Amino acid sequence: MSAPIVGSSKTWQLDEAVAALEVSLSAEEVRQLEAPYQPHPVLGHV
């Protein structure tokens, strides 16, 4: 699981981050974005 942490120092940055919640990706778009991901073990975690 991953969750971005949004940090902003200007109002417009926060507005854009909130607007991103309205973005909806198709299954094909998600597949294309996930395709290059190569899983790897977390270092220092057993």
C-alpha positions in Angstrom: 0.0 0.0 0.0 1.2 3.5 -0.7 -0.2 6.8 0.3 1.1 10.2 -0.9 1.8 12.8 1.8 0.8 16.2 0.4 2.8 19.2 1.5 2.0 22.6 0.2 3.1 26.1 1.0 0.7 27.9 -1.3 -3.1 27.8 -1.5 -3.1 26.9 -5.2 -0.9 23.8 -4.5 -3.5 22.6 -2.0 -6.3 23.4 -4.5 -4.6 21.2 -7.1 -4.0 18.4 -4.7 -7.7 18.4 -3.7 -8.7 18.6 -7.4 -6.7 15.5 -8.1 -9.2 13.5 -6.0 -11.6 13.9 -8.8 -9.4 12.2 -11.4 -10.7 8.8 -12.4 -8.5 6.3 -14.4 -9.8 3.6 -16.6 -8.6 0.0 -16.0 -6.4 0.4 -19.1 -4.8 3.5 -17.8 -4.1 1.9 -14.5 -2.6 -1.1 -16.3 -0.3 1.1 -18.3 0.8 3.0 -15.2 1.5 -0.2 -13.2 3.2 -2.1 -16.1 6.8 -0.8 -15.4 6.6 -1.5 -11.7 9.1 -4.1 -10.5 8.4 -5.4 -6.9 11.4 -5.7 -4.6 11.8 -6.6 -1.0 11.7 -3.9 1.6 15.3 -3.5 3.0 15.7 -4.0 6.8 12.3 -5.6 7.2 11.9 -9.3 8.0 
